[in-house]
Amino acid sequence: MYFGLEQFNARMRAQNFRVEELPGLMASLHVRGVRGYVAFNTLVFEHELADIEALLRAVTAAGADGVIVQDVGVARLVRWLSPDFPLHASTQMTLTSAAGVEWACELGCQRVVVARECSLEDLKRTQ
């Protein structure tokens, strides 16, 4: 299951989880054999980096199974904070080619969701 928190996700108008709820939510998911991924699928500006770092630390401490990111700076911050924490490239990264997928993997992404605009033929070329 993937979901957003109160900040830094593409569905800010939705009723998102609060960071304080995250440990209980992750425990509840894990008891049921469900993985939980936190979406950080927005662009982040330099003045927001301290906030996102604190939030990423809370996410890893709460036992989240990974994060889904759009912003390259956030991806690098995740790798700096935790070299082995599962990192996935969001469709909002708009990767449309095999070179883009390879670049995301070099960045440390373990899973890449290519852009929605890709056709089936485009998808075949990204493998």
VMD Tcl script that builds the backbone (N, CA, C; Angstrom):
set m [mol new atoms 381]
animate dup $m
set s [atomselect $m all]
$s set {name element resname resid chain x y z} {
  {N N MET 1 A 0.849 -1.157 0.000}
  {CA C MET 1 A 0.000 0.000 0.000}
  {C C MET 1 A 0.900 1.226 0.000}
  {N N TYR 2 A 0.538 2.198 -0.789}
  {CA C TYR 2 A 1.294 3.442 -0.719}
  {C C TYR 2 A 0.344 4.567 -0.332}
  {N N PHE 3 A 0.899 5.538 0.336}
  {CA C PHE 3 A 0.096 6.629 0.880}
  {C C PHE 3 A 0.991 7.825 1.132}
  {N N GLY 4 A 0.348 8.968 1.312}
  {CA C GLY 4 A 1.082 10.188 1.603}
  {C C GLY 4 A 0.903 10.611 3.045}
  {N N LEU 5 A 1.798 11.468 3.455}
  {CA C LEU 5 A 1.684 12.107 4.755}
  {C C LEU 5 A 1.197 13.536 4.518}
  {N N GLU 6 A 1.177 14.333 5.539}
  {CA C GLU 6 A 0.612 15.678 5.438}
  {C C GLU 6 A 1.404 16.617 4.527}
  {N N GLN 7 A 2.640 16.284 4.237}
  {CA C GLN 7 A 3.477 17.131 3.385}
  {C C GLN 7 A 4.125 16.299 2.291}
  {N N PHE 8 A 4.500 16.959 1.214}
  {CA C PHE 8 A 5.353 16.406 0.176}
  {C C PHE 8 A 4.753 15.219 -0.580}
  {N N ASN 9 A 3.450 15.232 -0.786}
  {CA C ASN 9 A 2.864 14.213 -1.645}
  {C C ASN 9 A 1.894 14.870 -2.614}
  {N N ALA 10 A 1.619 14.192 -3.699}
  {CA C ALA 10 A 0.844 14.778 -4.797}
  {C C ALA 10 A -0.650 14.887 -4.504}
  {N N ARG 11 A -1.091 14.360 -3.398}
  {CA C ARG 11 A -2.517 14.433 -3.065}
  {C C ARG 11 A -2.714 15.183 -1.752}
  {N N MET 12 A -2.285 16.420 -1.762}
  {CA C MET 12 A -2.325 17.230 -0.552}
  {C C MET 12 A -3.744 17.541 -0.092}
  {N N ARG 13 A -4.710 17.503 -0.997}
  {CA C ARG 13 A -6.092 17.781 -0.601}
  {C C ARG 13 A -6.780 16.564 0.008}
  {N N ALA 14 A -6.159 15.416 -0.116}
  {CA C ALA 14 A -6.731 14.194 0.459}
  {C C ALA 14 A -6.518 14.198 1.972}
  {N N GLN 15 A -7.241 13.345 2.636}
  {CA C GLN 15 A -7.020 13.182 4.070}
  {C C GLN 15 A -5.847 12.218 4.227}
  {N N ASN 16 A -4.678 12.765 4.468}
  {CA C ASN 16 A -3.455 11.983 4.565}
  {C C ASN 16 A -3.162 11.618 6.010}
  {N N PHE 17 A -2.258 10.662 6.158}
  {CA C PHE 17 A -1.844 10.261 7.496}
  {C C PHE 17 A -0.910 11.307 8.091}
  {N N ARG 18 A -0.940 11.417 9.402}
  {CA C ARG 18 A -0.002 12.280 10.120}
  {C C ARG 18 A 1.222 11.452 10.491}
  {N N VAL 19 A 2.352 12.075 10.578}
  {CA C VAL 19 A 3.586 11.364 10.881}
  {C C VAL 19 A 3.488 10.654 12.231}
  {N N GLU 20 A 2.715 11.230 13.156}
  {CA C GLU 20 A 2.544 10.603 14.469}
  {C C GLU 20 A 1.805 9.264 14.367}
  {N N GLU 21 A 1.013 9.104 13.336}
  {CA C GLU 21 A 0.251 7.871 13.148}
  {C C GLU 21 A 1.068 6.763 12.477}
  {N N LEU 22 A 2.199 7.119 11.925}
  {CA C LEU 22 A 2.962 6.193 11.099}
  {C C LEU 22 A 3.421 4.918 11.813}
  {N N PRO 23 A 3.971 4.979 13.021}
  {CA C PRO 23 A 4.380 3.722 13.667}
  {C C PRO 23 A 3.215 2.744 13.848}
  {N N GLY 24 A 2.071 3.241 14.279}
  {CA C GLY 24 A 0.902 2.374 14.443}
  {C C GLY 24 A 0.382 1.849 13.123}
  {N N LEU 25 A 0.371 2.698 12.120}
  {CA C LEU 25 A -0.072 2.282 10.789}
  {C C LEU 25 A 0.831 1.183 10.245}
  {N N MET 26 A 2.135 1.374 10.344}
  {CA C MET 26 A 3.066 0.362 9.831}
  {C C MET 26 A 2.922 -0.944 10.598}
  {N N ALA 27 A 2.751 -0.876 11.901}
  {CA C ALA 27 A 2.556 -2.098 12.692}
  {C C ALA 27 A 1.291 -2.821 12.249}
  {N N SER 28 A 0.229 -2.066 12.031}
  {CA C SER 28 A -1.041 -2.648 11.589}
  {C C SER 28 A -0.911 -3.303 10.215}
  {N N LEU 29 A -0.206 -2.653 9.315}
  {CA C LEU 29 A 0.002 -3.230 7.980}
  {C C LEU 29 A 0.833 -4.503 8.062}
  {N N HIS 30 A 1.914 -4.443 8.810}
  {CA C HIS 30 A 2.825 -5.580 8.885}
  {C C HIS 30 A 2.179 -6.801 9.538}
  {N N VAL 31 A 1.331 -6.585 10.527}
  {CA C VAL 31 A 0.606 -7.698 11.150}
  {C C VAL 31 A -0.233 -8.442 10.104}
  {N N ARG 32 A -0.703 -7.698 9.109}
  {CA C ARG 32 A -1.552 -8.268 8.057}
  {C C ARG 32 A -0.746 -8.725 6.836}
  {N N GLY 33 A 0.571 -8.634 6.930}
  {CA C GLY 33 A 1.415 -9.042 5.816}
  {C C GLY 33 A 1.426 -8.062 4.656}
  {N N VAL 34 A 1.108 -6.801 4.938}
  {CA C VAL 34 A 1.033 -5.773 3.905}
  {C C VAL 34 A 2.222 -4.823 4.061}
  {N N ARG 35 A 2.835 -4.464 2.964}
  {CA C ARG 35 A 3.926 -3.493 2.988}
  {C C ARG 35 A 3.360 -2.087 2.838}
  {N N GLY 36 A 4.042 -1.128 3.428}
  {CA C GLY 36 A 3.614 0.267 3.348}
  {C C GLY 36 A 4.722 1.158 2.826}
  {N N TYR 37 A 4.415 1.891 1.768}
  {CA C TYR 37 A 5.364 2.793 1.128}
  {C C TYR 37 A 4.847 4.221 1.230}
  {N N VAL 38 A 5.711 5.128 1.621}
  {CA C VAL 38 A 5.322 6.524 1.780}
  {C C VAL 38 A 5.698 7.296 0.513}
  {N N ALA 39 A 4.716 8.014 -0.033}
  {CA C ALA 39 A 4.928 8.780 -1.253}
  {C C ALA 39 A 5.467 10.171 -0.934}
  {N N PHE 40 A 6.606 10.475 -1.525}
  {CA C PHE 40 A 7.183 11.816 -1.519}
  {C C PHE 40 A 7.244 12.241 -2.982}
  {N N ASN 41 A 6.093 12.305 -3.614}
  {CA C ASN 41 A 6.044 12.476 -5.058}
  {C C ASN 41 A 5.697 13.909 -5.474}
  {N N THR 42 A 6.450 14.840 -4.896}
  {CA C THR 42 A 6.389 16.246 -5.305}
  {C C THR 42 A 7.817 16.765 -5.424}
  {N N LEU 43 A 7.946 17.906 -6.031}
  {CA C LEU 43 A 9.243 18.568 -6.074}
  {C C LEU 43 A 9.481 19.263 -4.744}
  {N N VAL 44 A 10.715 19.276 -4.310}
  {CA C VAL 44 A 11.074 19.868 -3.027}
  {C C VAL 44 A 12.064 20.989 -3.273}
  {N N PHE 45 A 11.840 22.101 -2.617}
  {CA C PHE 45 A 12.714 23.260 -2.757}
  {C C PHE 45 A 13.754 23.271 -1.644}
  {N N GLU 46 A 14.836 23.982 -1.885}
  {CA C GLU 46 A 15.960 23.978 -0.953}
  {C C GLU 46 A 15.541 24.353 0.463}
  {N N HIS 47 A 14.655 25.325 0.607}
  {CA C HIS 47 A 14.251 25.746 1.953}
  {C C HIS 47 A 13.405 24.676 2.665}
  {N N GLU 48 A 13.005 23.629 1.959}
  {CA C GLU 48 A 12.207 22.548 2.556}
  {C C GLU 48 A 13.041 21.327 2.940}
  {N N LEU 49 A 14.327 21.345 2.618}
  {CA C LEU 49 A 15.156 20.160 2.825}
  {C C LEU 49 A 15.252 19.725 4.282}
  {N N ALA 50 A 15.340 20.654 5.209}
  {CA C ALA 50 A 15.411 20.272 6.626}
  {C C ALA 50 A 14.126 19.572 7.055}
  {N N ASP 51 A 12.981 20.069 6.584}
  {CA C ASP 51 A 11.705 19.432 6.920}
  {C C ASP 51 A 11.609 18.034 6.328}
  {N N ILE 52 A 12.041 17.891 5.094}
  {CA C ILE 52 A 11.928 16.574 4.466}
  {C C ILE 52 A 12.924 15.599 5.086}
  {N N GLU 53 A 14.081 16.093 5.488}
  {CA C GLU 53 A 15.036 15.206 6.167}
  {C C GLU 53 A 14.437 14.678 7.468}
  {N N ALA 54 A 13.838 15.550 8.247}
  {CA C ALA 54 A 13.213 15.116 9.506}
  {C C ALA 54 A 12.094 14.113 9.230}
  {N N LEU 55 A 11.318 14.365 8.205}
  {CA C LEU 55 A 10.221 13.466 7.856}
  {C C LEU 55 A 10.745 12.118 7.380}
  {N N LEU 56 A 11.792 12.121 6.567}
  {CA C LEU 56 A 12.384 10.861 6.110}
  {C C LEU 56 A 12.946 10.056 7.280}
  {N N ARG 57 A 13.554 10.738 8.228}
  {CA C ARG 57 A 14.060 10.035 9.422}
  {C C ARG 57 A 12.910 9.386 10.194}
  {N N ALA 58 A 11.796 10.096 10.306}
  {CA C ALA 58 A 10.625 9.544 10.994}
  {C C ALA 58 A 10.050 8.350 10.243}
  {N N VAL 59 A 10.042 8.430 8.932}
  {CA C VAL 59 A 9.513 7.343 8.096}
  {C C VAL 59 A 10.353 6.083 8.255}
  {N N THR 60 A 11.660 6.229 8.220}
  {CA C THR 60 A 12.511 5.045 8.373}
  {C C THR 60 A 12.398 4.482 9.785}
  {N N ALA 61 A 12.341 5.352 10.785}
  {CA C ALA 61 A 12.220 4.896 12.178}
  {C C ALA 61 A 10.894 4.199 12.430}
  {N N ALA 62 A 9.853 4.591 11.706}
  {CA C ALA 62 A 8.519 4.008 11.907}
  {C C ALA 62 A 8.384 2.630 11.260}
  {N N GLY 63 A 9.378 2.226 10.499}
  {CA C GLY 63 A 9.330 0.903 9.891}
  {C C GLY 63 A 8.672 0.851 8.522}
  {N N ALA 64 A 8.592 1.998 7.835}
  {CA C ALA 64 A 8.046 1.982 6.480}
  {C C ALA 64 A 8.900 1.063 5.614}
  {N N ASP 65 A 8.280 0.500 4.606}
  {CA C ASP 65 A 8.973 -0.451 3.738}
  {C C ASP 65 A 9.703 0.219 2.585}
  {N N GLY 66 A 9.546 1.519 2.452}
  {CA C GLY 66 A 10.236 2.249 1.414}
  {C C GLY 66 A 9.540 3.561 1.141}
  {N N VAL 67 A 10.140 4.331 0.222}
  {CA C VAL 67 A 9.558 5.595 -0.196}
  {C C VAL 67 A 9.491 5.641 -1.715}
  {N N ILE 68 A 8.534 6.417 -2.199}
  {CA C ILE 68 A 8.347 6.646 -3.626}
  {C C ILE 68 A 8.602 8.129 -3.850}
  {N N VAL 69 A 9.598 8.449 -4.675}
  {CA C VAL 69 A 10.013 9.845 -4.806}
  {C C VAL 69 A 9.899 10.362 -6.232}
  {N N GLN 70 A 9.732 11.665 -6.331}
  {CA C GLN 70 A 9.782 12.358 -7.609}
  {C C GLN 70 A 11.078 13.147 -7.744}
  {N N ASP 71 A 11.478 13.809 -6.694}
  {CA C ASP 71 A 12.576 14.764 -6.724}
  {C C ASP 71 A 13.928 14.052 -6.581}
  {N N VAL 72 A 14.838 14.370 -7.470}
  {CA C VAL 72 A 16.172 13.763 -7.447}
  {C C VAL 72 A 16.899 14.100 -6.150}
  {N N GLY 73 A 16.736 15.320 -5.664}
  {CA C GLY 73 A 17.369 15.706 -4.408}
  {C C GLY 73 A 16.872 14.870 -3.242}
  {N N VAL 74 A 15.586 14.546 -3.247}
  {CA C VAL 74 A 15.028 13.690 -2.194}
  {C C VAL 74 A 15.611 12.283 -2.311}
  {N N ALA 75 A 15.726 11.787 -3.527}
  {CA C ALA 75 A 16.323 10.460 -3.724}
  {C C ALA 75 A 17.747 10.429 -3.176}
  {N N ARG 76 A 18.505 11.454 -3.453}
  {CA C ARG 76 A 19.882 11.503 -2.944}
  {C C ARG 76 A 19.914 11.646 -1.423}
  {N N LEU 77 A 18.970 12.393 -0.882}
  {CA C LEU 77 A 18.882 12.535 0.569}
  {C C LEU 77 A 18.549 11.198 1.223}
  {N N VAL 78 A 17.638 10.451 0.619}
  {CA C VAL 78 A 17.313 9.116 1.136}
  {C C VAL 78 A 18.565 8.253 1.155}
  {N N ARG 79 A 19.322 8.251 0.064}
  {CA C ARG 79 A 20.545 7.448 -0.007}
  {C C ARG 79 A 21.572 7.908 1.014}
  {N N TRP 80 A 21.655 9.208 1.263}
  {CA C TRP 80 A 22.606 9.731 2.241}
  {C C TRP 80 A 22.203 9.311 3.654}
  {N N LEU 81 A 20.902 9.355 3.935}
  {CA C LEU 81 A 20.417 8.985 5.264}
  {C C LEU 81 A 20.493 7.485 5.508}
  {N N SER 82 A 20.202 6.703 4.474}
  {CA C SER 82 A 20.140 5.260 4.631}
  {C C SER 82 A 20.463 4.587 3.291}
  {N N PRO 83 A 21.684 4.151 3.115}
  {CA C PRO 83 A 22.103 3.596 1.827}
  {C C PRO 83 A 21.300 2.399 1.328}
  {N N ASP 84 A 20.634 1.689 2.231}
  {CA C ASP 84 A 19.910 0.492 1.792}
  {C C ASP 84 A 18.392 0.596 1.935}
  {N N PHE 85 A 17.874 1.762 2.298}
  {CA C PHE 85 A 16.429 1.915 2.447}
  {C C PHE 85 A 15.768 1.850 1.068}
  {N N PRO 86 A 14.715 1.053 0.908}
  {CA C PRO 86 A 14.075 0.907 -0.405}
  {C C PRO 86 A 13.562 2.232 -0.963}
  {N N LEU 87 A 13.975 2.503 -2.180}
  {CA C LEU 87 A 13.699 3.756 -2.868}
  {C C LEU 87 A 13.106 3.436 -4.234}
  {N N HIS 88 A 11.958 4.023 -4.532}
  {CA C HIS 88 A 11.282 3.791 -5.802}
  {C C HIS 88 A 11.080 5.113 -6.525}
  {N N ALA 89 A 11.226 5.099 -7.840}
  {CA C ALA 89 A 11.020 6.288 -8.665}
  {C C ALA 89 A 9.545 6.383 -9.029}
  {N N SER 90 A 8.940 7.503 -8.685}
  {CA C SER 90 A 7.531 7.748 -8.961}
  {C C SER 90 A 7.286 7.999 -10.443}
  {N N THR 91 A 6.071 7.747 -10.868}
  {CA C THR 91 A 5.683 8.114 -12.231}
  {C C THR 91 A 5.855 9.606 -12.463}
  {N N GLN 92 A 5.803 10.410 -11.401}
  {CA C GLN 92 A 6.001 11.852 -11.543}
  {C C GLN 92 A 7.428 12.223 -11.941}
  {N N MET 93 A 8.368 11.269 -11.868}
  {CA C MET 93 A 9.720 11.533 -12.368}
  {C C MET 93 A 9.719 11.613 -13.892}
  {N N THR 94 A 8.655 11.175 -14.496}
  {CA C THR 94 A 8.440 11.183 -15.956}
  {C C THR 94 A 9.583 10.545 -16.736}
  {N N LEU 95 A 9.982 9.362 -16.307}
  {CA C LEU 95 A 11.002 8.608 -17.032}
  {C C LEU 95 A 10.336 7.892 -18.205}
  {N N THR 96 A 10.900 8.055 -19.388}
  {CA C THR 96 A 10.256 7.525 -20.591}
  {C C THR 96 A 11.184 6.679 -21.454}
  {N N SER 97 A 12.387 6.424 -20.994}
  {CA C SER 97 A 13.341 5.694 -21.826}
  {C C SER 97 A 14.156 4.727 -20.979}
  {N N ALA 98 A 14.816 3.816 -21.672}
  {CA C ALA 98 A 15.710 2.877 -20.990}
  {C C ALA 98 A 16.840 3.641 -20.293}
  {N N ALA 99 A 17.313 4.709 -20.929}
  {CA C ALA 99 A 18.381 5.515 -20.312}
  {C C ALA 99 A 17.888 6.162 -19.026}
  {N N GLY 100 A 16.650 6.641 -19.020}
  {CA C GLY 100 A 16.078 7.233 -17.812}
  {C C GLY 100 A 15.926 6.213 -16.700}
  {N N VAL 101 A 15.493 5.023 -17.051}
  {CA C VAL 101 A 15.348 3.951 -16.060}
  {C C VAL 101 A 16.714 3.576 -15.495}
  {N N GLU 102 A 17.704 3.468 -16.371}
  {CA C GLU 102 A 19.059 3.144 -15.924}
  {C C GLU 102 A 19.591 4.224 -14.985}
  {N N TRP 103 A 19.339 5.486 -15.318}
  {CA C TRP 103 A 19.766 6.610 -14.480}
  {C C TRP 103 A 19.127 6.515 -13.096}
  {N N ALA 104 A 17.822 6.205 -13.042}
  {CA C ALA 104 A 17.126 6.073 -11.757}
  {C C ALA 104 A 17.722 4.928 -10.943}
  {N N CYS 105 A 18.078 3.855 -11.609}
  {CA C CYS 105 A 18.703 2.732 -10.905}
  {C C CYS 105 A 20.069 3.129 -10.355}
  {N N GLU 106 A 20.828 3.894 -11.132}
  {CA C GLU 106 A 22.124 4.392 -10.649}
  {C C GLU 106 A 21.950 5.313 -9.450}
  {N N LEU 107 A 20.828 6.008 -9.401}
  {CA C LEU 107 A 20.496 6.891 -8.295}
  {C C LEU 107 A 20.166 6.097 -7.027}
  {N N GLY 108 A 19.881 4.808 -7.212}
  {CA C GLY 108 A 19.577 3.943 -6.074}
  {C C GLY 108 A 18.148 3.442 -6.041}
  {N N CYS 109 A 17.384 3.749 -7.074}
  {CA C CYS 109 A 15.991 3.277 -7.109}
  {C C CYS 109 A 15.947 1.783 -7.404}
  {N N GLN 110 A 15.166 1.080 -6.614}
  {CA C GLN 110 A 15.011 -0.356 -6.797}
  {C C GLN 110 A 13.820 -0.698 -7.676}
  {N N ARG 111 A 12.926 0.251 -7.827}
  {CA C ARG 111 A 11.751 0.087 -8.678}
  {C C ARG 111 A 11.507 1.423 -9.363}
  {N N VAL 112 A 11.112 1.362 -10.628}
  {CA C VAL 112 A 10.852 2.566 -11.400}
  {C C VAL 112 A 9.460 2.452 -12.014}
  {N N VAL 113 A 8.649 3.459 -11.791}
  {CA C VAL 113 A 7.341 3.535 -12.434}
  {C C VAL 113 A 7.492 4.571 -13.547}
  {N N VAL 114 A 7.471 4.095 -14.793}
  {CA C VAL 114 A 7.686 5.010 -15.911}
  {C C VAL 114 A 6.490 5.934 -16.083}
  {N N ALA 115 A 6.676 6.951 -16.898}
  {CA C ALA 115 A 5.648 7.966 -17.123}
  {C C ALA 115 A 4.370 7.344 -17.681}
  {N N ARG 116 A 3.250 7.905 -17.286}
  {CA C ARG 116 A 1.944 7.421 -17.745}
  {C C ARG 116 A 1.780 7.521 -19.256}
  {N N GLU 117 A 2.506 8.425 -19.853}
  {CA C GLU 117 A 2.389 8.664 -21.287}
  {C C GLU 117 A 3.018 7.568 -22.140}
  {N N CYS 118 A 3.755 6.656 -21.523}
  {CA C CYS 118 A 4.441 5.608 -22.279}
  {C C CYS 118 A 3.452 4.603 -22.853}
  {N N SER 119 A 3.696 4.237 -24.093}
  {CA C SER 119 A 2.892 3.193 -24.740}
  {C C SER 119 A 3.476 1.827 -24.387}
  {N N LEU 120 A 2.792 0.787 -24.788}
  {CA C LEU 120 A 3.292 -0.568 -24.556}
  {C C LEU 120 A 4.636 -0.759 -25.255}
  {N N GLU 121 A 4.774 -0.215 -26.444}
  {CA C GLU 121 A 6.048 -0.291 -27.170}
  {C C GLU 121 A 7.149 0.449 -26.409}
  {N N ASP 122 A 6.813 1.620 -25.851}
  {CA C ASP 122 A 7.796 2.358 -25.046}
  {C C ASP 122 A 8.236 1.525 -23.851}
  {N N LEU 123 A 7.276 0.879 -23.200}
  {CA C LEU 123 A 7.599 0.053 -22.031}
  {C C LEU 123 A 8.549 -1.069 -22.402}
  {N N LYS 124 A 8.330 -1.699 -23.523}
  {CA C LYS 124 A 9.208 -2.795 -23.965}
  {C C LYS 124 A 10.626 -2.308 -24.152}
  {N N ARG 125 A 10.801 -1.063 -24.588}
  {CA C ARG 125 A 12.135 -0.524 -24.818}
  {C C ARG 125 A 12.848 -0.117 -23.526}
  {N N THR 126 A 12.135 -0.033 -22.419}
  {CA C THR 126 A 12.773 0.365 -21.161}
  {C C THR 126 A 13.393 -0.798 -20.409}
  {N N GLN 127 A 13.159 -2.004 -20.864}
  {CA C GLN 127 A 13.665 -3.186 -20.149}
  {C C GLN 127 A 15.124 -3.395 -20.360}
}
mol reanalyze $m
mol bondsrecalc $m
mol representation Tube
mol addrep $m
